[in-house]
Amino acid sequence: MGDDIPKQFLPLGGVSILQRVVEIYCAHPSVQRVQVVIGAGQEKFYEQIFPPNHKSEKLLPSVIGGARRQDSVRLGLQTMAVHTPDYVLIADAARPFTTAKIIDDVVNALAPNTAVFTAMPLADTLKHQNGAQTQTVPRKNHWLAQTPQAFPFAKLLELHQELQHEIFTDDAALFESAGLPAHIIPGSARNIKITTAEDFQLAEDMLSNFNDTRIGHGFDVHRFTAGDHVWLGGARVPHDRSVEAHSDGDVILHALTDALLGSIGAGDIGQHFPPSDPQWKNASSDQFVRHAMGLLRARGGKVVNADITVLCEAPRIGPHRDAIRARLAELLELSADRVNIKATTTEKLGALGRAEGLAAEAVVLVKYSNF
């Protein structure tokens, strides 16, 4: 499936399958680095999702893989070796419904010289066909392997290098061939691997089956200081002053980040991007929104709409409203008509009324799927 576009780059519910998978693992607290291995000639598709200027604390530059799955895994492991990880998770790029709980279960079962992987017991009668003859195979103790599969890093890399001329359909098979233990963790029927067009339609149906709606709210305020512009909703707005802030001081994006985090009970922007951390000095606030969106998607969430109110005496928001709406729609993966920008004053009351600063309030509606 996919014709000229490899299936992992196809949009599923408006977001590519690969992006969904990457964000699931980037959002998990036990995962320190994520290495994507792509096929030769797929660079243009990958860069549409993660452009060269994309900034991520966890996502490493992509690696070109090999002719077989196991070649790609080996090349990815060799690239990651410089980071000297203790353990590694191998994940299919076509399983967009892996949950944080599944990853937790696998990570918690890790042990030295032991492979751990998720699998589903067979529910249907298993048949073996030989020409025109069929034979029933007892299904007891037979499992359908899934990912993630987890391993001690050094041992898996060693086996891939030693056994690269043999053929294996998954990574646990290398441990099996070496006589090393492989531990099965019960998987999930929802953790489907998208292989056929029918699988893709099933995935679309799963995404559309929402049963949990939540509201997130955020507020941010910054005082003015000397300068010649402010950032509002990702737009550079000329002004006779700037704002005091550790990052770029974009009150709209800060309020929006808190609203997104609030919808999943994930604290506030200060917990994720503490102002005491020098790496966020003068940082562009759109990366805060992208981080919150990644956490939200990893939990099966999708933003329905966003309503933003800016409170200030100046600058005027009207001339920049369309640019702000367009940028917010892009960050939230919405059409512009689902993003509303309002501006008001405090009728000269208080610090905002005295034009000492500006503030923003954000409300988002988020729907969550039932998996």
N, C-alpha and C positions, 0 to 999 in steps of 0.2 A: 504494500500500500504506500501511498505518498507520491507515486510517479517520480517526478524530477526532484521532489523535496523529501529527504529522508524522514521517516515517520517521527523521530524524536524532535524534529523542528516544526512539526505541524501544530497549529494553534488548537488548543483544547479549552473551550470556554473562554477564548480570547487570549490565552497565555500558552506559550509553547510547552509541549510535554517535557522537554529537557529543562526549561526554566523552572517548572513546577518541582521536578525532582531535585535539582540543585538547591532550590530554596528550602526544601524540606530538610536537607542535611545541613545546610549552612545555619539554619535556625536552631539546630539541636545543640544543647550545651556540651555534650560529650564529644562533639566533632570539632577538631581544631583546624583541619585543612580539608579542602575539597579539590580533587584533581579530576577534571573532565578529559576523557580521551575521545577524539573525534576522528572520522575517516579522512583520508586524503581528499582534497577538493571540497571539503565541507566548511572551510574557514569562513566563507562569505555568509553562510547560514548562522554559524556560531556568533560572528561579530554583530549580526543584527540583534541578537539577544544580549550579548555581553560585549559591547564595543571595547576597543583598546583602552579607552579612558575610563572604563567602568572600575569603580573602586569598591573593594570588598576586603574585609579583614580575613576572610577564610578562603575565598576562591582563588586558586592558583591559575596561571596562564595555561591554556589548553595544550594538549600534547597530541601529535598525529599518531594514530594507532597502526595496526598491521592488518594482514589479510584475514586472520582469524580472530575470534573473540579472545582466545588465550594470549595471542600475540599482543593485542591491545592492552590487556591487563598487565602483562609483563613490562611493556614499555611505560605504562603509567606508574607501576611500582618502582621501576628504576629511576624515574624522574623524582618521585617522592622520597627516595632514600636519603637525600641530602637533609631532610627534616627529621630523620631518625625516629619515626613513630614507633611506639610499642605495639600497637595493633592497627589493623586496617579493616574497613568495611568495603566490600565490593557490592555495588548496586547497579541494577539494570537501569538504563536511561529511559526505559519505557514503562516504568511502574510509578505513575504519578500519585497513587493513593497510599503509599507507605506512610504510616503514622508514627508520631513520636513514641507511642507506646511500643510499637514493634521494634524500633531502634533501641529503646530502653531495655526490652527483654533480651535482645541479642547482646548488647554491651554488658549487661549484668551477668550473663552466662560465660563471658570470656575467661579462658584459662590458658596457661602455658601449653604449647604444642597441641592445642585442640582447636578444631574448626567448629564454628557455631553457625547454623543457618536456619532460616524459617522454611517451613514446608506444610503442606496440607495433606491429610490422609485421604486416600481414594474413597469416593462415595459411590461411584458407579462400578459395575462389573467390568473387570479388565479382560480383554480378549487379545490373543496372539493369532495373527493370520499368516499362514504359509500356503501361498497359492490359493486354491479354492477351499482349503481347509481352515477352520478356526479352532482355537482351543481356549478354554477358560483358564485364566491364571488367578490363583488365589490372591485376593487383594490385601489380606492381612499383612501388616508390616511393610506395605508399599506406600510411598509418599511422593507428592509432587513438590519438587524443590522450588523455592522462591528466592528472592533477595530482599533485604541485605544478607550477605554471608560475611562472617567476621573471622579474622585469623591473626595470630602473632605475625607481625609484619616481616621480620627477618626470615622466618621459616617459609612463609609463602613465597617470598621473592626467591629464596634458594631453590625451592621446588620448581618454580616457573623456569628458572634458568637451567636447571638440570634436566627437566623433562620437556623442553620446548619442542622437541621433534616428535613427541607423542601427541595424541589428540584427546582433549578433554572438553566436555560441554559445559562444565561449570567448575568453579575453583575448589569446591569441597572435594571434587573427584581427585585432585592432586594429593590431598591429605589421605584419602582412602587408598590410593595406589601406593602410598608410602607406609601404609599400615598404621597411620596415626588416627586417633579418635576424632570423630565428627559428631557433634551433639545437635539434635534437632529441637528447634523451638517451634511450637505450634504457630502457624501463620494466620492469615486472614483471607477469606474468600474475596474480600474487597480489594486486596492488594494485587489487582490483576496486572498482567503484562500485556500491553497493547501490541498485538501482532497482526491482526487482520482488520479489515474495514468494519466487521461486526463488533470486534473488541472496541474500536474507536467510538462507535455509536453507543455501545453500552457505557463507556466512560462519559460521554456527553450526557446520557440519561442520569448517571449517578451524580454528576455535577448539578444538574437541574433539580435534584430532589432535596430541596432545602427544608429544614424543619426547625431551625433555631434562628431567631432574629434578635439582635442586640444593638444598643445605642452607645456610642462613645462620645465623650465630651472633653474638649481641651481649651485651655486659656493661657495666653502668654502676654507679657508686657515688657517693654524696654524703654529706658530713658534716653533722651537725645544727647548727643555730644557733637563736637565739631566734625564737619564732613560735608560731602556734596551729594550724597544719595542714600537711599535705604533699599533693602531688599524686601519685596512683598510677594509672596506666592511664587517665588522663583523668578520674578521680574525685577530688573534694576530700575528703580524709580528715582529720577532726579529730585533733589531736595536741598535746601540750604543747610541741612544738618544730617548726621548719621546717627546710629544708635550704639550705645555701650553694650557689648556682648562678647562672649568668648568665641562663638562661631560668627557667621555672617549676620546674626541677629534678625532673621526672617520670622517675624511674629506669627505670620499666617502658617508657615510650614511647621513651626514649633507647636502651635496649638493643634494643628492637624495631626502631627505625630502623636501627641498625647491623646487625642481622640481615638486614633487607631489602636494605640496600646491599651486604652481604657476598655475598648470593646472585647479584648481578650484577657483582661485582668492581668496585664503584664507591666504594671507599675507606670513610671513616667519617663520622660526623655532624659532626666538627670541620672537615672539608674543605668540607662543604656549608653549614654554619652556624657559622662561626668565632666563638668567644666574644669575640674582639676587636671584632666588628662590633656597634655600638650598637643596630642595628635588632632584634636578637634579645634585648635586655635585657627580662627578665620575660615573654618570648614564651610563648604556649601551645604545648606540645610536640606537639599533634596535627598541627600544620602540618608538622612534620618528617616524621612518618609519611606524611602525604599526599604530600609531595614524593617520598619514596622509593617509594611505591606508583605514582606517575606514571612514574618512571624504569623501574620494573619492568614496568608494563603496556606502555610504549613498546617494550620488547624482547620482547613477546609472553608475559610471565609472568603466572601466576595463583597466589596463595597457596593451598596445600592445607590446612595447619593450622599453628597456632602453640602452643608450649608455653613458659610463663613461670614462672620461679621467683623469688620475692622472699625475700631474706635479711635478717632484722632481728629484734631482740628486741621491738620495738614500732614502730609501732602494730600491733594485730591486724588481719589481712587478712580473716579469715572474714566479718565483717559487711558487707564491701564487695565480696566476691568477685563476686556477680552483676552489680553495677553495672559493675565493671571488665571482666568478660567481655563484657557487652553493648556497651560502648563500643569495645573492641578488635575485636569482631566487625564492628561498623559500619565502622571504619577499614580493616579488612582485607578487607571485602566477603565475609564468611563467615557461616555460621550459628554460633550460640553454641556448639554442641557440637563445633566444630572449634577452639575456643580453650580452653586449659586454664591455670588459675592455681593455682600451688602456693606455699606459704609454709613457710619453715623457719628455724631459728636456727643459730648456730655453736657452740652449747653453751657459751656464755659465753667462747669463745676469741676473741682478737684484738679489733680496734677495733669490729667489728660486735657481738661478744659483750659488749663494754663499753657498748653502746648509744650509740656515738659517731656512728653514721650508719646508712644502709641501702643495700642494693644490689639489683640485679635482673639476671637472666640470661634471654635469649630465644633460642629456636631456632625457625626457620621452615622448612617444606618448600615449595618452589616448583617448579611445572612450567612449562616453556617450550614454546611451539609451534615448529614447524619452519620458520617463515618470519621 
